[in-house]
């Protein structure tokens, strides 16, 4: 399902990028970037994403947290083989 969401998100208006990492024990984090709060709201209500959210709550996640935040600045030295969001 996470692969499908990673394929679907870029098709949505306002999508800017995604980063995801998961440990061997299953703990992970995924951050998606959007151009506006309206774009975030549309993604939250996208039909396939609604199904994924429901399945996640029912099947996969004991707990989870959603944070909506604004990135004011981002900088660093990315690895040559990693795309910058």
N, C-alpha and C positions, 0 to 999 in steps of 0.2 A: 504494500500500500504506500509506503514512503517513497518508493521509486516512482509510482504512478503520480503522486502529488508533486514530486520534483519535475516530472514531465509536464504536468498540467499547469503548474504555477506560472511558468514563463509565457503561457498563452493568454494570461489575464492582463487586462489593462493596468498599467501602473507598476507592474513587476520590475524589480531592479536586480534581484539576485538571491542566492541562497547559500548557506554554509551549514554543514552538518558533521557531527562527530559522535561516535558511539564506542564505549569501552567494551571489553570482552564480556563483562558481567551484565551487559544490556543497558546500562545507564548511558544516556546520550542527551544531546542538545541539538536543536535545529533552529537556525535563525534565518528568517526570510526578510527581505528588504523591499519596501514599497514606496512609491512616490508621494503618497498622501494617506491621511486617515480614511478618506473615502475608498481608496484602493484596498486598504486593509479590510474595511467593512464588506466590500464586495467579495473579496477572497473568502472571508469567514462564511459568507452565505452562498458560495458557489456549490452547486448541487452535489458533485462528486466529493468535494471537500467536506460537506455536511455528513455524508455517509462515512467518510474516513474518521471524522471527529466522533461520531456515535460509536463506531466499532472500536476506536481507541479507548474510549471510556468504558465500554462493556467488556472488551477482550484483552487488551494489551497493557494498559497502564493501571498500576496500583494507585499511583498519584501522578499529578502533572501540574505544571504551572504555565500560564500564558502571560507574557509581558508585552505590552505595546510601549515602545520607547522611540525617541527621536535620536538619531545619530547626529551630533553637532559637528564632529570632526573625526576623521579616521586617517591614520598615517602609519607608516612602518616600512620595512624592507621585505616585500613578499618574496617567497621562493620563486625562482625563474619558471618552474613548471606549474605554478598555481596562478590562476586568473584572479585579478583584483576585482572585487565587487564594487 
